[in-house]
Amino acid sequence: MNLFDDLKWRGLIGQTAGENIEEELNKGNLTFYIGVDPTGKSIHAGNLLAIMGAMRLSRAGHHPIILVGGATGMIGDPSGKNAERNLLDAETTKDNASKILSQLKKLLPEATFVNNYDWTSTMNVITYLRDYGKLLTVNYMLAKESVKKRIETGISYTEFSYQVLQALDYLHLYKTYNCRLQVGGQDQWGNVTSGFELIRKQYGDEAKVYCLTFPLLLKPDGTKFGKTAGGAVWLDPELTSPYKFYQFWLQVSDEEVIQRLKQYTFLSKEEIEAIEAEWNERRELRFAQKRLAEEVTKIVHGEDGLAEAKRITDAVFNGDVTKLSKKEIEDAFKDDDVKEISEELNIVDLLATIGLLPSKSEARKMVQGGGISVNGQKVTDINFIVKKSDAIDGVYTFIKKGKKNHALVKHL
């Protein structure tokens, strides 16, 4: 299967521009770029889809350029936003860029890395307006979906000009590196085609340039995964631990899992079809989800990160967290609602207090029925006292109810 057909089979073709792009992609040897704005400290699961698209192109013989938007990140992309962004200062943008670069260098070490601040910051406003502002009409810019959605609520000239700055990136890379393809997420289509248009306006039809977008990773409510704390799954292990990252992919629904295997792994068509056949025999075992979680975690966090994630997963879901260190427990439960207690409590009182069971009577029945374990040990005595002295490292007690429900108690 050629590259274009493989991308199509995986559901990775969003929109394209440029004559004979399919042929050019299949030939290989194009220099292409993908941009990442450092408006956050890390890439997230949503960004990762486009990054992995770039990795596929690289594996097929194309030459990647990773552009970090040190300049555009300070302006703010209006795409997908209902209101004006808060502008970042230069120091924050630089710090974010450094962290994102370290992540991308692990995923695409063969890439050329550039920062658009290097050429944008030295351009004066007269050059910007005379040499480039004349090439993109206001009518053309207003037609962009990212702008149209903001006209009624208001958009500043700063954010309105974002698409021109991104267009300049493509033009600069075309002139400097003979870069002839820009790729990005589907929400970037308006910005991507502005660069395509700017090059064609300056160099005419002889400029053989192309655009390709990848689809977005969407949440169940249809909105895209972003950088907000509520839904973000980060690649930075300090923000989302390898265990939490692994769990995110493990929880992918049956309706989505095969598509995610196609998009987020480098498994072949034959391998994925074999996984699907085995998974279909007993879906309750979640074989496809486990393989997805393993593959994506290994790509992002390596073999060591995957081993850590699986070890913590086994400890948490088998109830024996005593094998974990205090730090591993804190990493595993970083985003959970950890229950704090300052006194010794009877197990029945504790279960009701932390909300693991709705009432003391139900808690009593669950304990007597053998459905509760404390730090990996089954507890059937309703008079059992949960003590700080028995806690892991004198800090944490892990309570498990049944096979799937659990809570972490922190002793103050």
C-alpha positions, 0 to 999 in steps of 0.5 A: 500500500502506498503512503497516500492510500495508507493515510486514507485507510487510517482516516488521516486525510483531512483536506489537501491543496496542490495539484498532484499531491497524491503523486508527490506524497507517494514519491517521497523526498518532499521537505515539509513542515508542521508548526507548534505554537508554545502556548502551553508547556507540553504537547497533548494527545490532541496535538499528537495526532498531527505529530504522528502524521508527520512521523509517518511522512518522515518514515516514508522518506519525506524530510520534516521541519518542526517549526516552534511558533516563538512569534505566532505563540505571542500573538495567539491563533483565533482558530477554535476560540470564542474569545480573545486569547491572553497574550503570553510574554516572551519569557513564558513563550521561550520556556514553553518552546524549550519544553515542547522542543525536548518532547518533539526531538524524542519523537522526530530526532531526524527533523530540522528544528526552527523558531519563527521568532528568528525571522519574524522579530527582525521584520519591521512593520513597513516591510510586513505591510508593503511586501506581504500585507498587499498579497492577501486581501481582507476579503480572502482573510474574512472568508476564513472559518476561524475569522468568520466565527469571531466577527460577531463576538469581536476579533482584534487586529492582532489575532486577525493578523495571525494567519498572515504571520503563519503564511509568512512561515511557509513562505520563509521555509519555501525560500530557505529550505525548499519546503513545499508541503505544510501539514497540520490539524484540520482546525488549521486549514485556514492558516495553512492555505493562507501560506499556500496562497501567499507563495502562489501570489509571490511566485506564481504557478511554478511554485509547486506547493502543497497542503495537507491536514489531519483530522482532530481527536475529539472528546465524546461531546464533539469538542477537540482536546485542548490545553485546558486542565479539564480534558488535557492528556499531556505528553510531559510526564510531569503533567500526565504520568505514564500511568495516567497516559496509559489509562487514557488510551485503555479507556477508549470506547469500543466504537473508537478503538480500531480507528485509534489503532489505525491513527495512533500506532505504526502497526500495519493493516494486517496487524490491526485487522488481526487484533480486531478479529481477536478483540471481536471474539471477546470484547469484554477483555478489551484486548484492542484497548490494551494493545492501543495503550501499550503502543502509544505509551511506548511511542511517547514514553519509551519501554521504561515508561510503558513498564512503569505504567503497566506495573502501576496499573497491575498494582492499582487494579489488583489492589496491591499498591504496597509494592509502589513507592509514595511517589508512584502512588502520588503520580498514579492518583495526581488527578484524582480526588484524594480523600484526607482524614485526620483521625483513625476510622472504622472501615464502615465509617470510612467507606461512607465518609469518603463516598465509596459507598452511599451509606453505612448500611451498604458499607457494612454489607460490602465489607461482610461480603468480602468486597473491600480490600485495604492496601491489598488485603481483604477486610471482612471485619466491620470493626477493622480500624484504618490507622495511619501507622499501617499506611504506606510510608505512613501517608496513604491507604488504598481502599478497593471496592470490588474489581474496578472502584477504588479510593486513595486516603491520605492521612494528615 
